[in-house]
Amino acid sequence: MSTLVNTNPNRKISSIFQRIFVASDLEEAAMFTLKKWYSTYIHEVERQLALPKNRVPPPVNYTSRNKFTSLQGEEMPKVVVISPGLITAPHMDGTKQYQAVWRLGVGVAMTASSEREVNMLAKVYGAATRALMIDKLGRDNPDIRVLACDWIDETYDDLPIPDQLELYKAANIHFAVTVINAVTKVPGPDTPDADPYADYGEVEHVYIDGIIKIPLDENLPEGG
């Protein structure tokens, strides 16, 4: 089983500002989790439907664009992950940390030569996406503090893309993701442009004994 963790060791949380959550991290975390677990969950759905293994290919094309644009000619299945904003008003707890619920949508577009085939594919991807996101989002992503990922909606839509040989369809699965410690009510710095990293100290010397070349893992997510 993969032990990859979607985290950036260069990130630092200043004691002056505390954590400031950036919503794009939620989209990146979701894409990381989907890439890591899709094959496992698709295979389980195949087993439960008594389909041959690898009957349904895992997606390989991921984006955070908010529309299925320029689909024709692109590699399928294609996954779009987007977080358009909050579902409800955030609230502050007793430690002055805000907790908020973001809406997160995962769309999977696919193509097939028959209505029966494209319908089956859409619903398999929908089921696998639903299960893995509920189970795994936040577990592989220590850079965000996910309290819960709740399934709130699921639809299957025909995509109006003209093609004489193929039909296009999309599974759209929506979640309510509760993030804790999105921001903390603190005094902040005393003056503008104060150094937020002063409390970490500075590195005066760097000693390098040697360099070992390690091949990059081609399965790492972009930016990993």
C-alpha positions in Angstrom: 0.0 0.0 0.0 1.3 3.5 -0.8 2.7 5.5 2.0 2.7 8.8 0.2 1.5 11.8 2.2 0.3 15.0 0.7 2.2 17.5 2.8 4.8 20.2 2.2 7.6 20.1 4.7 8.4 23.7 3.9 5.1 25.0 5.3 5.3 26.8 8.6 2.6 28.1 10.8 3.5 31.4 12.5 2.5 31.8 16.2 1.8 35.5 15.3 -0.9 34.6 12.8 -1.8 31.0 13.5 -3.0 28.8 10.7 -4.7 30.5 7.8 -6.5 27.9 5.7 -6.5 28.4 1.9 -9.5 26.8 0.1 -7.3 25.7 -2.9 -5.6 23.3 -0.5 -8.9 21.4 -0.2 -9.1 20.9 -4.0 -5.5 19.7 -4.1 -6.1 17.4 -1.1 -9.1 15.9 -2.8 -7.2 15.3 -6.1 -4.4 13.7 -4.2 -6.8 11.4 -2.4 -8.7 10.5 -5.6 -5.4 9.7 -7.4 -4.2 7.5 -4.6 -7.4 5.5 -3.9 -9.5 5.4 -7.1 -8.1 2.0 -8.3 -8.8 0.4 -5.0 -12.4 1.6 -4.7 -13.2 1.0 -8.4 -12.0 -2.6 -8.0 -14.2 -3.0 -5.0 -17.3 -1.7 -6.9 -16.4 -4.1 -9.7 -16.3 -7.0 -7.3 -19.7 -6.0 -5.8 -21.2 -5.8 -9.3 -19.5 -9.1 -10.4 -17.7 -7.3 -13.1 -14.2 -8.4 -14.4 -11.3 -6.7 -12.7 -10.1 -3.7 -14.7 -13.4 -3.5 -16.5 -13.6 0.1 -15.4 -10.4 2.1 -15.9 -9.3 4.5 -13.2 -9.2 8.2 -14.2 -5.8 9.7 -15.3 -6.8 13.2 -16.2 -7.4 15.7 -13.3 -8.1 19.4 -13.2 -9.6 22.1 -11.0 -11.3 23.9 -13.9 -14.9 24.4 -13.0 -16.4 23.2 -16.3 -15.9 20.2 -18.6 -14.5 22.3 -21.4 -12.7 21.1 -24.4 -13.5 17.5 -23.6 -13.4 16.1 -27.2 -9.9 14.8 -27.8 -8.9 14.8 -24.1 -7.9 11.6 -22.3 -10.9 10.0 -20.5 -12.1 9.6 -17.9 -11.5 13.1 -16.8 -11.9 14.4 -13.2 -12.8 17.9 -12.2 -12.5 19.0 -8.5 -13.8 22.3 -7.4 -14.7 24.0 -4.1 -17.0 27.0 -4.9 -17.2 28.3 -1.3 -18.9 27.8 2.1 -22.2 26.0 2.6 -23.1 27.6 6.0 -21.8 30.5 8.1 -18.5 29.6 9.9 -18.5 29.7 13.7 -15.8 30.3 16.3 -15.1 28.0 19.2 -13.9 28.7 22.7 -10.3 28.9 21.6 -11.1 31.5 19.0 -10.6 29.1 16.1 -13.1 29.2 13.3 -14.6 26.0 11.9 -16.3 26.1 8.5 -18.1 23.8 6.0 -16.9 24.0 2.4 -18.8 22.7 -0.5 -16.6 20.3 -2.6 -17.7 18.9 -6.0 -16.1 16.0 -7.8 -17.1 15.5 -11.4 -16.1 12.6 -13.6 -16.6 12.8 -17.3 -16.4 9.7 -19.4 -17.3 8.5 -22.9 -18.6 5.2 -24.4 -20.1 4.0 -27.6 -23.5 3.0 -26.1 -26.0 4.5 -23.7 -25.9 1.4 -21.5 -22.1 1.4 -21.3 -21.8 5.1 -20.5 -24.6 4.9 -17.9 -22.8 2.0 -16.1 -19.5 3.8 -16.1 -21.0 7.0 -14.7 -22.6 5.2 -11.8 -19.5 3.1 -11.0 -17.3 6.3 -10.9 -20.0 8.0 -8.8 -20.1 5.1 -6.3 -16.3 4.8 -6.0 -15.9 8.6 -5.6 -18.6 8.7 -2.9 -17.1 5.9 -0.9 -13.4 6.9 -1.0 -14.0 10.6 -0.3 -16.1 9.8 2.8 -13.5 7.3 4.0 -10.2 8.9 3.1 -10.3 12.7 2.6 -8.2 14.3 5.3 -6.5 11.0 6.4 -3.7 11.5 3.9 -3.6 15.3 4.2 -2.2 16.7 7.4 -1.9 20.2 5.9 -5.7 20.5 6.2 -7.7 19.7 9.3 -10.8 17.8 8.0 -13.3 17.0 10.7 -15.8 15.4 8.4 -16.6 14.8 4.7 -20.3 14.3 4.3 -22.0 13.2 1.0 -24.8 15.6 0.1 -25.7 15.2 -3.5 -25.1 13.0 -6.6 -26.3 13.4 -10.2 -25.5 11.9 -13.6 -25.8 14.2 -16.6 -25.4 13.8 -20.3 -22.8 16.2 -21.8 -23.9 18.0 -25.0 -20.8 17.3 -26.9 -21.5 16.4 -30.6 -19.8 13.1 -31.6 -21.1 10.6 -34.2 -19.4 7.7 -32.5 -19.3 8.4 -28.7 -21.6 9.5 -26.0 -20.4 11.7 -23.1 -21.7 11.6 -19.6 -20.6 13.0 -16.2 -21.1 11.8 -12.6 -21.2 14.8 -10.2 -20.8 14.1 -6.5 -21.0 16.8 -3.9 -19.7 16.9 -0.4 -19.8 19.1 2.7 -16.3 19.2 4.1 -15.9 20.5 7.7 -12.5 22.1 8.2 -11.4 23.0 11.7 -8.9 25.7 12.5 -9.5 27.6 9.3 -8.4 30.8 10.9 -7.9 32.0 14.5 -8.9 35.4 15.9 -5.6 36.7 17.2 -4.1 40.2 17.6 -1.7 39.6 14.7 1.6 41.5 14.3 2.3 44.8 16.1 3.4 46.5 12.9 2.8 46.0 9.2 5.2 43.7 7.3 6.6 42.4 10.5 8.7 39.2 10.0 6.2 36.4 10.7 9.0 33.8 10.9 11.1 35.6 13.5 9.9 33.2 16.2 11.6 30.3 14.2 15.1 31.7 14.4 17.5 31.8 11.4 19.8 29.2 9.9 23.4 30.5 10.1 25.3 27.6 8.5 24.4 24.7 6.2 26.8 21.8 6.1 26.5 19.3 3.2 28.4 16.0 3.5 27.3 14.5 0.2 24.5 14.3 -2.3 22.6 11.1 -3.0 20.5 11.1 -6.3 17.1 9.5 -5.8 14.9 9.0 -8.9 11.6 10.9 -8.8 8.5 8.8 -8.3 6.4 9.4 -11.5 3.2 8.7 -9.5 3.7 11.7 -7.2 1.0 14.4 -7.7 1.9 17.6 -9.4 3.7 19.9 -7.0 4.5 17.0 -4.6 
